[in-house]
Amino acid sequence: MNNKKNSIYILLTDTGTLFTKMIKWFTNAPYNHVSIVFDDELNEIYSFGRKNPRNPLRAGFIREDVYFGTYRYFEDTRCLILKLEVSVEEYKNIREKVESFEMNKDRFSYNLLGLIGILMSHPIHNNDSYFCSQFVAEVLQDSGVQLWNFPPALVTPVDFFVHRRFDFVYEGKLYDYPYLDRDLLENAKSENRMLEHLNPLKLIKKLRPL
């Protein structure tokens, strides 16, 4: 009998933006965004969220990047990292499921109506639209990892937060997480400062006569 286990990780975050505060109002959870992660260094992260850091309404399936993606605009982001041990077969299924989403990413959209469904305790699910916790829950469920006795479209970030099967890894500021690459973080900060300096609105303000 093969008892070998693989680990996946769940990243729960709160960027503190207006959009995430709205989601928090629906979910009543300390964290309002959920991602599935394949390594403890947070190099391979997948979820449903904003495709453009400045536009929360343009959202869908995304591969997230803690160094050069949306998170770099929200340096005070808080997070909780959880670990889940799964069988080799379940891990393979999870990988294949996420890869299927990635291969067809352009057809998926964000399930805003699903948030209303949570409020009404009635799942609202379109095959091509998901919100973040729904996506992660469905990937796990379809891969043979049964965690809840209700549909993925009713799973919220707090359901990950309180589930006893997950092991605690880290809680605190995302950019204080000790396994992040410090050199990449410094490069990202430098790039951020450069982009801020080149911001057209800031340049206009500097050139505007007193």
NORHU-V571849 format. One record per pair of residues at least 24 apart in sequence whose C-alpha atoms are under 8 Angstrom apart, sorted by sequence separation. I is the first residue (numbers start at 1). J is the second residue. D is the distance in Angstrom with one decimal. If there is no record, write none. Layout:
I_J_D / I_J_D
This chain:
10_34_6.9 / 11_35_5.1 / 42_66_7.4 / 133_157_5.9 / 10_35_5.8 / 11_36_6.4 / 10_36_4.9 / 11_37_6.8 / 9_36_6.0 / 10_37_5.9 / 8_36_7.4 / 9_37_4.8 / 123_151_7.2 / 125_153_6.3 / 8_37_6.0 / 9_38_6.1 / 124_153_6.5 / 8_38_5.1 / 9_39_6.8 / 123_153_5.1 / 7_38_7.5 / 8_39_6.7 / 9_40_7.0 / 123_154_5.7 / 7_39_7.9 / 122_154_7.4 / 121_154_6.9 / 118_153_7.4 / 117_153_7.8 / 118_154_5.5 / 19_56_6.9 / 117_154_7.4 / 114_153_6.6 / 61_101_7.3 / 62_102_7.8 / 61_102_7.4 / 98_139_7.1 / 97_139_6.3 / 62_105_7.6 / 61_105_5.7 / 60_105_7.6 / 61_106_7.9 / 94_139_6.2 / 97_142_8.0 / 94_140_6.5 / 97_143_7.4 / 61_108_6.3 / 31_79_7.4 / 60_108_5.7 / 61_109_7.0 / 31_80_8.0 / 60_109_4.3 / 61_110_7.8 / 94_143_5.4 / 59_109_6.2 / 60_110_4.9 / 93_143_5.0 / 59_110_5.5 / 93_144_7.9 / 46_98_7.8 / 91_143_7.8 / 90_143_5.6 / 90_144_6.1 / 90_145_6.9 / 15_71_7.7 / 15_74_6.0 / 86_145_7.7 / 15_76_6.9 / 16_77_7.0 / 49_110_7.1 / 15_77_4.4 / 48_110_6.7 / 14_77_5.6 / 15_78_6.6 / 13_77_6.7 / 14_78_5.4 / 13_78_5.7 / 14_79_6.4 / 13_79_4.3 / 12_79_5.4 / 13_80_6.5 / 11_79_6.9 / 12_80_5.0 / 11_80_6.0 / 12_81_6.3 / 60_129_7.6 / 11_81_4.8 / 60_130_7.6 / 10_81_5.7 / 11_82_6.6 / 9_81_6.8 / 10_82_5.0 / 9_82_5.5 / 10_83_6.3 / 9_83_4.5 / 10_84_7.7 / 8_83_5.9 / 9_84_6.0 / 7_83_6.6 / 8_84_5.4 / 7_84_5.6 / 8_85_6.5 / 7_85_4.5 / 8_86_7.5 / 6_85_5.6 / 7_86_6.1 / 5_85_6.1 / 6_86_5.4 / 5_86_5.6 / 6_87_6.0 / 84_165_6.9 / 5_87_4.8 / 6_88_5.9 / 48_130_6.8 / 49_131_7.5 / 84_166_5.1 / 4_87_6.6 / 5_88_5.8 / 8_91_7.7 / 48_131_5.8 / 49_132_6.7 / 83_166_5.5 / 84_167_6.4 / 3_87_7.4 / 4_88_6.6 / 7_91_7.8 / 48_132_4.6 / 82_166_5.8 / 83_167_5.0 / 6_91_6.5 / 47_132_5.6 / 82_167_5.4 / 83_168_6.5 / 82_168_4.9 / 83_169_6.5 / 48_135_7.0 / 81_168_6.6 / 82_169_5.3 / 47_135_6.9 / 81_169_5.4 / 82_170_7.2 / 26_115_6.7 / 47_136_7.1 / 80_169_7.7 / 81_170_5.1 / 26_116_7.6 / 80_170_5.7 / 81_171_6.4 / 27_118_7.6 / 79_170_7.9 / 80_171_4.4 / 23_115_7.6 / 26_118_7.4 / 27_119_7.8 / 79_171_5.7 / 80_172_6.7 / 26_119_6.3 / 78_171_7.6 / 79_172_5.6 / 78_172_5.5 / 79_173_6.0 / 78_173_4.3 / 79_174_5.4 / 77_173_5.9 / 78_174_5.4 / 35_132_6.8 / 76_173_6.4 / 77_174_5.7 / 34_132_5.5 / 35_133_7.5 / 76_174_7.5 / 77_175_7.8 / 33_132_6.3 / 34_133_5.4 / 75_174_7.9 / 76_175_7.8 / 33_133_7.1 / 36_136_6.2 / 75_175_7.0 / 35_136_6.7 / 34_136_7.3 / 72_188_7.3 / 67_184_6.6 / 72_189_7.7 / 67_185_5.9 / 68_188_5.9 / 72_192_7.6 / 67_188_5.8 / 34_157_6.2 / 33_157_6.6 / 32_157_5.8 / 31_157_6.3 / 31_158_7.2 / 29_157_6.5 / 30_158_7.4 / 27_156_6.3 / 29_158_5.2 / 27_157_7.3 / 28_158_7.8 / 27_158_7.5 / 41_179_5.2 / 42_180_7.2 / 40_179_7.2 / 41_180_5.8 / 41_181_7.9 / 12_157_7.2
